[in-house]
Amino acid sequence: MEAGSFMRYPMQAIDGRVHIEGGADMRFEISKLDLQTPVPLSTAIVTPATGRLASIHGFDRIVHSAVPLLSHVRNDPDRAFVILKACYVTAFDTAEKEKDKDKDKEKDKD
């Protein structure tokens, strides 16, 4: 299964593995989102987990983050650090918000 023609080494990158494990349904879920193209660096989005991500790995959602390509930062390691840090912070903040939504749903059930 191909993750996408835009990916050079899909099996060796986490986003490639996520798309392979999520399958066509993952690409469909992403296509339903109203995203700016290209997605701005350090943007994080959430999709339902699909394919093997849900059935075998047990995830219910996936947080995706737009990270810099080497070509964006090759000659500027300080900029690379700042951008990559922002990607991680945004992804973890987004995951935390999703966790809070789950807590709120649990409270509503009680």
C-alpha positions as a Python dict, from the first residue, in 0.01 Angstrom:
ca = {
    (1, 'M'): (0, 0, 0),
    (2, 'E'): (132, 342, -91),
    (3, 'A'): (106, 629, 158),
    (4, 'G'): (125, 888, -116),
    (5, 'S'): (333, 976, -418),
    (6, 'F'): (448, 1290, -235),
    (7, 'M'): (634, 1083, 25),
    (8, 'R'): (987, 972, -54),
    (9, 'Y'): (1022, 698, 207),
    (10, 'P'): (677, 632, 355),
    (11, 'M'): (781, 321, 548),
    (12, 'Q'): (1068, 503, 721),
    (13, 'A'): (877, 810, 840),
    (14, 'I'): (615, 819, 1111),
    (15, 'D'): (361, 1002, 897),
    (16, 'G'): (414, 744, 624),
    (17, 'R'): (352, 459, 869),
    (18, 'V'): (41, 633, 1005),
    (19, 'H'): (-101, 670, 655),
    (20, 'I'): (-15, 313, 562),
    (21, 'E'): (-169, 175, 883),
    (22, 'G'): (-471, 408, 851),
    (23, 'G'): (-525, 311, 489),
    (24, 'A'): (-755, 476, 239),
    (25, 'D'): (-998, 569, 515),
    (26, 'M'): (-729, 788, 675),
    (27, 'R'): (-680, 976, 349),
    (28, 'F'): (-1058, 1012, 321),
    (29, 'E'): (-1085, 1155, 675),
    (30, 'I'): (-813, 1409, 600),
    (31, 'S'): (-976, 1502, 269),
    (32, 'K'): (-1297, 1593, 456),
    (33, 'L'): (-1115, 1862, 653),
    (34, 'D'): (-1114, 2218, 525),
    (35, 'L'): (-737, 2264, 530),
    (36, 'Q'): (-523, 2542, 392),
    (37, 'T'): (-279, 2399, 138),
    (38, 'P'): (1, 2371, 209),
    (39, 'V'): (-79, 2323, 575),
    (40, 'P'): (117, 2580, 779),
    (41, 'L'): (409, 2437, 975),
    (42, 'S'): (327, 2337, 1333),
    (43, 'T'): (-45, 2308, 1257),
    (44, 'A'): (-205, 2010, 1429),
    (45, 'I'): (-526, 1837, 1325),
    (46, 'V'): (-717, 1542, 1465),
    (47, 'T'): (-878, 1263, 1268),
    (48, 'P'): (-1048, 944, 1376),
    (49, 'A'): (-811, 648, 1380),
    (50, 'T'): (-886, 424, 1086),
    (51, 'G'): (-768, 93, 944),
    (52, 'R'): (-511, -93, 1149),
    (53, 'L'): (-457, 212, 1371),
    (54, 'A'): (-799, 141, 1520),
    (55, 'S'): (-843, -232, 1469),
    (56, 'I'): (-499, -358, 1571),
    (57, 'H'): (-325, -73, 1750),
    (58, 'G'): (-632, 40, 1947),
    (59, 'F'): (-619, 415, 1878),
    (60, 'D'): (-941, 612, 1851),
    (61, 'R'): (-789, 936, 1718),
    (62, 'I'): (-470, 1052, 1552),
    (63, 'V'): (-308, 1393, 1595),
    (64, 'H'): (-126, 1498, 1279),
    (65, 'S'): (129, 1781, 1276),
    (66, 'A'): (283, 1963, 982),
    (67, 'V'): (658, 1938, 1038),
    (68, 'P'): (937, 2106, 842),
    (69, 'L'): (1106, 1924, 560),
    (70, 'L'): (1482, 1916, 560),
    (71, 'S'): (1479, 2152, 262),
    (72, 'H'): (1302, 2415, 477),
    (73, 'V'): (1573, 2425, 742),
    (74, 'R'): (1888, 2264, 604),
    (75, 'N'): (2106, 2572, 645),
    (76, 'D'): (1952, 2703, 966),
    (77, 'P'): (1961, 2455, 1257),
    (78, 'D'): (1836, 2716, 1503),
    (79, 'R'): (1527, 2774, 1291),
    (80, 'A'): (1484, 2398, 1258),
    (81, 'F'): (1482, 2362, 1636),
    (82, 'V'): (1226, 2640, 1683),
    (83, 'I'): (992, 2503, 1416),
    (84, 'L'): (1018, 2143, 1531),
    (85, 'K'): (961, 2243, 1893),
    (86, 'A'): (650, 2435, 1787),
    (87, 'C'): (526, 2125, 1604),
    (88, 'Y'): (561, 1908, 1913),
    (89, 'V'): (407, 2169, 2144),
    (90, 'T'): (109, 2217, 1912),
    (91, 'A'): (58, 1841, 1872),
    (92, 'F'): (69, 1779, 2248),
    (93, 'D'): (-159, 2077, 2318),
    (94, 'T'): (-405, 1942, 2063),
    (95, 'A'): (-391, 1596, 2218),
    (96, 'E'): (-450, 1747, 2563),
    (97, 'K'): (-757, 1933, 2433),
    (98, 'E'): (-890, 1606, 2292),
    (99, 'K'): (-835, 1441, 2631),
    (100, 'D'): (-1024, 1727, 2798),
    (101, 'K'): (-1314, 1676, 2555),
    (102, 'D'): (-1325, 1310, 2663),
    (103, 'K'): (-1336, 1413, 3030),
    (104, 'D'): (-1619, 1656, 2957),
    (105, 'K'): (-1815, 1382, 2778),
    (106, 'E'): (-1768, 1151, 3075),
    (107, 'K'): (-1894, 1422, 3312),
    (108, 'D'): (-2200, 1475, 3092),
    (109, 'K'): (-2282, 1104, 3115),
    (110, 'D'): (-2288, 1113, 3495),
}
